Amino acid sequence: MTSPPSYPKPTNLLAGRTALITAAAGTGIGFATALRFAEEGAMLLISDIHPRRLAEAAELIKEKTRQTPATQLCDVTQEDQVQALHAAAQNTIGTPDILVNNAGLGGSASVTEMTDAQWSRVLDVTLTSVFRMSRSFLPAMYERKSGVIINNASVLGWRAQAQQAHYAAAKAGVMAFTRCSAIEAAAHNVRINAVAPSIAMHEFLNRATTTELLTELTSREAFNRAAEPWEVANVILFLASDLSSYMTGEIVSVSSQRA
């Protein structure tokens, strides 16, 4: 098993930019992205459905970067809360230069035993939320003639895995939505891309997934380890920055499995 590289040193890649990140509390990719963005000079609004974890995330970012991000509770499955998040953005950071749609929900169930509620909940949180957020924030980006959106997909949007039909369908939908919305947005000088991670290890993944499955998934990786959340965040950072200025409608696999 190889060890992760050293944590990157900031280079002010997002100096002067504003960014909104959903599902940014906790220890996963959303928080890692928020922290990397803050380290790189972005002014943040972070959102999540969990009040305590959101407050803790904001405090930790402040401790590490001396920047206090704005926060707003939001259930991305509720249109009124998405609109409240939009209003909060206008009152704190303005129309964000960068929007990261990170909210997602997993779970395991076979097709024959999956309920309508299980199917609908995963698609609502993971796919429909991307549509809701994009519909809310794109008009102002269009008017301004600039903006970047990064959606969080998954390699399961390409690959088959038992008991993941709902999650895989949702992530494949995120990929398709990314490509189609990017074509529309290009006419307004707005870029939309997605990342498709394989496995990034963090506290809440450990709680939600069996040790046996995590061991199996990790064993498939070429480096024989899961990604650190900040390694995925680095790719999101690249897509958010001008370093990816010619890229839109792309799904970037963050994987060591030749996805």
Secondary structure, DSSP 4 states (H G I P E B T S, - for coil): -PPPPPPPPP--TTTT-EEEESS--TTSHHHHHHHHHHHTT-EEEEEES-HHHHHHHHHHHHHHHS---EEEE--TT-HHHHHHHHHHHHHHT-S-SEEEE---------TTT--HHHHHHHHIIIIIHHHHHHHHHHHHHHHHT-EEEEEE--GGGTS--TT-HHHHHHHHHHHHHHHHHHHHHHTTTEEEEEEEES-B--HHHHHHS-HHHHHHHHHTSTTSSPBPHHHHHHHHHHHHSGGGTT--S-EEEE-SS--
